[in-house]
């Protein structure tokens, strides 16, 4: 994909995380100008590409005005990749209404507002573009103890399918990637006895995301793409 994003501006929400960093690295290597919203400056302590991307601190993607302010700062937007979100798990009886709402805000609402703001900016170029949302395997494969999280990610999938039809007239392809558990330092710490060789790596998942966000993706829209590896 060398040079395929040359001259193109791409947003990556959640770009400072494990998967986000892999996506940002591949986009930068492919020539993109990458823009990353940052909610808390502490995120940058683990992010090694501060000098290679455009950062905006203090962005809350669950607030409409904050999301709009960030996206308005991005020139000639081509693509927006939505990795920002949160995770929680607990049995149904122990999941509060507040926790359910928190999952919906972090995952579904942040995705909706990012899609909305990205669409407005991409439409201005009249060149078309790409939106890639990130769901999760529990949204389509029943997983005990993840009702709130799964519901919020299922909302991301429903949003993706709806927007893939609505935005097609503007040549904006909307797709979703559905990761399983990935090989990250945090997951290795949480599951020290797991067979990590079965987990897809973040660069592997990032390659699928970057293809869907690229001009090379000329026709795929409304796709729900599992990236499970052998997990």
Buried (B, 14 or more C-beta within 10 A) or exposed (E): BEEBBEEBBBBBBBBBBBBBBBBBBBBBBBBBBBBBBBBEEEBBEEBEBEEEBBBBEEBBBBBBEBBBBBBEEBEBBBBBBBBBBEBBBBEEEEBEEEBBEBBBBBBBBBBBBBBBBBBEBBBEBEBBBBBBBBBBBBBBEEBEBBBBBBBBBBBBBBBBBEBBEEBBEBBBBBBBBBBBBBBBEEBEEEEEEBEBEEBBBBBBBBBBBBBBBBBEBEEBBBBBBBBBBEB
